[in-house]
Amino acid sequence: MASLLPFVPVPALIGFVVLSLLPVTLSRTVVIAIGVGAAVLPAILFAPVALSCLDGACVAGAVVPILSIDAGVFVAQIAMSLDPLSMVTGGTVALVAALVLIYSGAYMASEPLPDLRRFFAVMNLFLAGMLAVVFAADVILLFLGWETIGLCSFMLIAFYTKLPKAVSAGRKALITTRIADSMLLAGLMMLFLSAGTTRLDGMLAAVPAMDPWRLAPIAGLIALGALGKSAQFPFHTWLPSAMAGPTPVSALLHSATMVAAGVILLARLAPLFAAAPEISAMVAMLGILTAAGGALIAVIQTDIKKLLAFSTMSQIGFMVLALGLGAPAVALAHFAIHAAFKSLLFLSAGVMSHASGGSTAIEALRGARYRQPWAFWSFAIGAASLAGLPVITAGWYSKEAVLAAVWSSGPWGVPLWLLAAAAAMLTAAYAFRVVFVAGSQSADLAAPPWGGAAVMVPLVVLTAVAVIGGLSVGTLIGFAGGTEDHLPLLPTLLGAAAPLLGVVLARQLVRHPRELERVAHRLRHVRAFRIEILYYYYFVRRFRHLATVLGNADGTEAVAQAAALRREGVDVPGLMADDPLGRTFGKEAAQPDFISRATDGQTPVVRLVAGDPVGRVLIIVARVFVGSFVARFSPDRIDRAWMGFAGGFGHAWAQARRMQTGRVRDHSLWIALGCAALLLYAWGTSWR
């Protein structure tokens, strides 16, 4: 059955190709049928594979090769693996994605046909990319899937392209995660150079023999890359803004894809982090910080989608905490249960919002219990599971497993457990605050009928998992190779009391809204919570400004930017004084005749940066490096000739960068050509 594994992502990939490239006008019904069918088929194909895995066929793990790339003495093999980790995560991703896409068929039916086709095409590619991450047995396929879900998240968050807020949110998510991705790529390349193989099992086998001074930077870079994708501190700022996309996008992105990718990567490389205890400690600290901070911020939110976004950060923080403490099986169990109740919360909130005039404000949901009772009770059960109400919800079992792992983690176990228990209490407070508001009576009880089987079936299935899924937590932990710790009686009782206290706190917050406003007012003035503002000002804003200045077609925009900054009294050299590129640009901009010379194309930097937003940054840095250092050590004719030869490469590089136009269709064309060349090369080198 393991041989079926490479075929699992294929339907989703075919759905993307058909919907995005087929030059035939399709009807609305056909588009929905293709999009939903392409998402359901992977779950059907994976079912027999999962059953064989549960029978013990994948306990030792199985690798299914796809193709080999022969590069002389080195052979890179692209393959997929079937083991307990890929079975748990793959089954969760396939099931949740199928239910969300079924729901999407009804939710997105009113969109214009071109947008509907684009939505399902990108959602199918999103699913295919995530399945590639989950099943990858080598870093090549892993990174391809990793970048695919990053691109798809950008396109889905910025789906409403006519809304500047949505486009800005998508751009923010792309920039932030791309910075983390660069760290991940550097870590994976260092790991490849140390292990001499692209296969993940070979890399992990080489870890014990690695130099500790090399191992720590590798683990640190990979951990930062994973934390960026999972929106953990300090990369957390992009996730709350990512709510600008449609509700099904949020449901899939927050439950089983994108943010979950970092958790899956940390679990997949758990032996690497076990060999670097200082990095594991850093991961654990960032996890508990995000779990507690996210829960605290969620309490004061007034928008249901932002509340659920901070909730995702907090719950992923619990998983990251367990991973940092060396309990990957516990983290995976919480991942599977969280995926079910978080997608349930998003989907049921979407129904209640639809029946409340389309507003996502929590106050607008008042009376939803009477307008959409099915959706309200589904949301209430999902909130109970998120809060971890004792015994009766699945979330309690998975969260208790995390708390038990924290308690038994060593001398820091008790302080970390107290923070985690406080975060659990706040979780119940913000979750039930919405339930109490939506369950109260409202003068406006009229609502048009909306929904149907396409909406109800996913809600019923996910509700069942959110309730009875807790019975499988112990089995999942054991199946993933972990052991479930058990707390002493006193912390068990305190852990069970925490969500109940949170429910009481939520009731008081609803009855006394002014107290909540005071808390929100105070939190906004706490310096620790200004991190997002500081992060934006010193990091994102500078990067966006630099890209804007450099990203112009003929240099006139750079001139206009410099002129505008001068009129505002901004010192251009000082604005970008921390990097060589900024100083180079600043020196030219500071010249009295800069504007007139640049308009005529006489300014070297402006000519150089024209037409490429980001890629030419490297060229400019290289030119500065050559001019400042290398040229001074080339006094003779031979050296100057050699430097001229090297400079020619820089010119060729500048011409080659013209391929980066920033258009998705151009990127798609180059990716297709590259894949075709790769396949031809692999076929030619492996054919006998």
HELIX and SHEET records of a PDB file:
HELIX    1   1 ALA A    2  PHE A    7  5                                   6    
HELIX    2   2 VAL A   10  LEU A   21  1                                  12    
HELIX    3   3 ARG A   28  SER A   52  1                                  25    
HELIX    4   4 CYS A   53  ALA A   57  3                                   5    
HELIX    5   5 PRO A   84  TYR A  107  1                                  24    
HELIX    6   6 LEU A  113  PHE A  135  1                                  23    
HELIX    7   7 VAL A  139  ILE A  157  1                                  19    
HELIX    8   8 PRO A  164  ALA A  195  1                                  32    
HELIX    9   9 LEU A  200  ALA A  205  1                                   6    
HELIX   10  10 VAL A  207  ALA A  209  5                                   3    
HELIX   11  11 PRO A  212  LYS A  229  1                                  18    
HELIX   12  12 TRP A  238  SER A  241  1                                   4    
HELIX   13  13 ALA A  242  ALA A  244  5                                   3    
HELIX   14  14 THR A  247  SER A  255  1                                   9    
HELIX   15  15 VAL A  259  ARG A  268  1                                  10    
HELIX   16  16 ALA A  270  ALA A  274  1                                   5    
HELIX   17  17 PRO A  277  VAL A  299  1                                  23    
HELIX   18  18 ILE A  304  GLY A  324  1                                  21    
HELIX   19  19 PRO A  328  HIS A  354  1                                  27    
HELIX   20  20 ILE A  362  LEU A  365  5                                   4    
HELIX   21  21 ALA A  368  ARG A  371  1                                   4    
HELIX   22  22 PRO A  373  ALA A  387  1                                  15    
HELIX   23  23 ALA A  394  TRP A  407  1                                  14    
HELIX   24  24 GLY A  413  GLY A  439  1                                  27    
HELIX   25  25 ALA A  453  ILE A  468  1                                  16    
HELIX   26  26 GLY A  469  SER A  472  5                                   4    
HELIX   27  27 VAL A  473  PHE A  479  1                                   7    
HELIX   28  28 LEU A  489  ARG A  511  1                                  23    
HELIX   29  29 PRO A  513  ARG A  524  1                                  12    
HELIX   30  30 ARG A  527  ARG A  530  5                                   4    
HELIX   31  31 ILE A  531  TYR A  535  1                                   5    
HELIX   32  32 TYR A  536  VAL A  540  3                                   5    
HELIX   33  33 ARG A  541  LEU A  550  1                                  10    
HELIX   34  34 THR A  556  ARG A  567  1                                  12    
HELIX   35  35 VAL A  572  LEU A  575  1                                   4    
HELIX   36  36 PRO A  580  ALA A  589  1                                  10    
HELIX   37  37 PHE A  594  THR A  599  1                                   6    
HELIX   38  38 PRO A  604  VAL A  609  1                                   6    
HELIX   39  39 ARG A  616  PHE A  625  1                                  10    
HELIX   40  40 VAL A  626  VAL A  630  3                                   5    
HELIX   41  41 ALA A  631  PHE A  633  5                                   3    
HELIX   42  42 ARG A  637  ALA A  656  1                                  20    
HELIX   43  43 ARG A  657  MET A  659  5                                   3    
HELIX   44  44 VAL A  664  SER A  686  1                                  23    
SHEET    1   A 2 ALA A  62  ALA A  71  0                                        
SHEET    2   A 2 PHE A  74  LEU A  82 -1                                        
END                                                                             
